[in-house]
Amino acid sequence: GAVELEKVNRLFDLFDTDKSGGIDFHELALGLRKFQESTKMEDLVEECIKVLDAFDTNSDEKLDRNEFARFIAHFAKMSDSKVSELIDFMIVTTALKENTEAEEKYVKS
C-alpha cells in the first residue's frame, strides 16, 4: 500500500547517505551492517554482492527506489516477517545506529 511505499522511501533515504538517488555497494553494506552486527564483514560483503546481482535489474551497480523496494520485500519474506513491521524496525535501527569507523574503512577497501 501507499503507507508501505512511503516507509520504503524513508528507509531508502536513510541508506542513500550521499543522496545520489541510488544505493551503491558501500551504502548497502553499511546499511545492512546495522541489522547484522554478528555477521562477519566478509560474509556481509558477499551478501551485498549477491543482492546487487539479483536486484540491480538495470545493471548500474546501485539500487534505485524500485529495485530497493523489491529487495526489501524479498528480505522480509526471507526473515519471515511482515514488510511493514520489518521496515519500521529497519527505519528505527538505521536512524539510531552509527557505523563504526572500522566498518566504514572495511567496506571502502
Disulfide bonds with the S-S distance in Angstrom:
none
